[in-house]
Amino acid sequence: MSEFSSISTFQTALYAGSTTCTETVTRFLTRIAKSRHLNAYLEVFEEEALEKARLLDARIKNGEPVGALAGVVIGIKDVICYKGHKVSAASRILENFTSLYSATAVERLLEADAIIIGNLNCDEFAMGSTNENSAYGPVLNALDNTRVPGGSSGGSAVAVQADLCHVSLGSDTGGSVRQPADFCGIVGLKPTYGRISRHGLIAYASSFDQIGIFGRNIADVAAVLQVIAGPDEYDSTASQKEVPLYHVGPEHNKSYKLAYLKDALYHEGLDPEMKAGYESCFEELKAAGNTITPADFAYLDYVVPAYYVLTTAEASSNLSRFDGVKYGHSTPLTNLDLVGFYKKSRSEGFGKEVKRRILLGTFVLSAGYYDAYYTKAQQVRRLVVDKLTTLLSQYDAILMPTVPSTAFKIGEKMEDPIAMYLADIYTVLANLAGVPAISVPLHRHSNGMPYGIQIITKKFDEANLLNIAQQLMRQEQVTIV
């Protein structure tokens, strides 16, 4: 059982003098050292974190004002820039690259007096669903070291799961926060596209990427979202909408009008035991006074092909900048012309999965295939957005599985990329439509692994999303180990 329960209880103890920031950071550093086999952290900022902790302790002792996240220890995914620190996107092509600036989300965490303890392993350039595509080795699921933690934000999920930080940041392009949260039995939030600035997030697919948050409870995720959400002059896609108070209220009797997607619940790929668990959950929601009805969504089988056509096209464009000239891995120039230099640098620097997606993206953007694939996928995206918008105008939220199975064994799907891509069937929907979604833990499978449920609401309705998630976790009496 984790020693940490919530940010609020930690800060209550901190301000009462029952603990200190220095003690807290030291405890995490000890746990990280003992958990190296999990491979969650690529780099730990030990001295820096301890120094920040000592300074915070002095300010608190002197009665000086501190920020909303004072003393909260946070890990960041290795695609989020932090000035003066290495950021590699878990790729050899950016090995030993030091960031020249900090992401807006990181700046806001630091302004709130959070302590950033290290950067976290992930699939290379956030491309993957298992965290096996990292150039620095796979991350292991802390509940069962023979299983994957999910991806691409596997290190961020395991850091929270294994109590190696209070909360962590990941990125979610097609489920890369929600899927590992599900596999690790924790909470994972993907906000509305534009709710959190993408400035300083290394791009995979720019119209899909969004920074997300991992935590052990809803209130902690809400507290971090409150700090890092909002407009940003450095990101034109960041929303100008005012950020509301993401207060997760006490237990209440409010009932919700909910829908579940029949096409998701009765999909042939869904584990039968998980299906039974969802049906039981829906019955309990009804008994608690909520309205829950089935809804049709005929486009479910089209979302994965459309997603991979569009994201690989954007990846092909975004990753063209990594050429070995401006920064990153450079092959020796011996007997190479410029084109040969580019080819060899990129071939040596990028891993297999990244190469696969660049090639696919370049293909769908090529002159002979642009209309057949890219244009068609954009049309599918429009249909998906319109259908989901209509559904969300009729209900407070939509419920569906996060993933079709529990965490699978390491290496189980690495030789079958199509099977791996199809595992994203339930998560890519929210990214295609740009709506907020959260995965919360639900039950334990008979195989001992956790699985969760996904909740989706309309754009910029995170406040409602978080309260529904809180009520569901209370109803199911979820315990995070």
WOTACOR-V51945 format. One record per backbone hydrogen bond with DSSP energy under -1.0 kcal/mol. CO is the residue of the C=O (numbers start at 1). NH is the residue of the N-H. If there is no record, write none. Layout:
# WOTACOR-V51945
CO;NH
CO;NH
This chain:
# WOTACOR-V51945
6;10
7;11
8;12
9;13
10;14
11;15
12;16
13;18
13;19
20;24
21;25
22;26
23;27
24;28
25;29
26;30
27;31
28;32
29;33
30;34
35;38
36;39
38;140
40;121
43;119
44;46
45;49
46;50
47;51
48;52
49;53
50;54
51;55
52;56
53;57
54;58
55;59
56;60
57;61
58;62
59;64
60;63
67;70
69;72
72;115
73;166
73;167
74;117
75;169
76;120
77;79
77;80
78;89
79;202
81;103
82;85
85;99
88;91
89;125
90;135
91;94
92;95
93;329
94;97
97;87
99;84
103;107
104;108
105;109
106;110
107;111
108;112
109;114
110;113
112;69
113;71
115;74
117;45
118;76
119;42
119;43
120;78
121;155
123;126
124;127
134;137
144;147
146;410
147;141
152;123
153;157
154;158
155;159
156;160
157;161
158;162
159;164
160;163
167;75
168;214
169;77
170;212
175;179
176;153
177;181
178;182
179;183
180;184
181;186
187;215
188;439
189;213
190;437
192;195
194;239
195;230
198;201
199;104
200;81
205;208
205;209
210;172
212;170
213;189
214;168
215;187
217;221
218;222
219;223
220;224
221;225
222;226
223;227
224;228
225;229
232;235
235;238
245;247
256;291
257;396
258;293
259;399
260;295
261;265
262;266
264;267
267;270
271;275
272;276
273;277
274;278
275;279
276;280
277;281
278;282
279;283
280;284
281;285
282;286
283;287
284;288
285;290
286;289
291;258
293;260
295;262
297;300
299;302
302;306
303;307
304;308
305;309
306;310
307;311
308;312
309;313
310;314
311;315
312;316
313;317
314;318
315;319
319;322
321;323
333;336
337;341
338;342
339;343
340;344
341;345
342;346
343;347
344;348
345;349
346;350
349;93
351;355
352;356
353;357
354;358
355;359
356;360
357;361
358;362
359;363
360;364
361;365
363;366
366;369
366;370
369;373
370;375
373;377
374;378
375;379
376;380
377;381
378;382
379;383
380;384
381;385
382;386
383;387
384;388
385;389
386;390
387;391
388;392
389;393
391;394
397;259
398;456
399;261
400;454
404;271
408;148
409;412
413;416
416;420
417;421
418;422
421;424
422;425
424;428
428;432
429;433
430;434
430;435
434;193
436;457
437;190
438;455
439;188
440;453
443;451
445;448
449;445
451;442
451;443
453;440
454;400
455;438
456;398
458;461
461;465
462;466
463;467
464;468
465;469
466;470
467;471
468;472
469;473
470;474
471;475
472;476
473;478
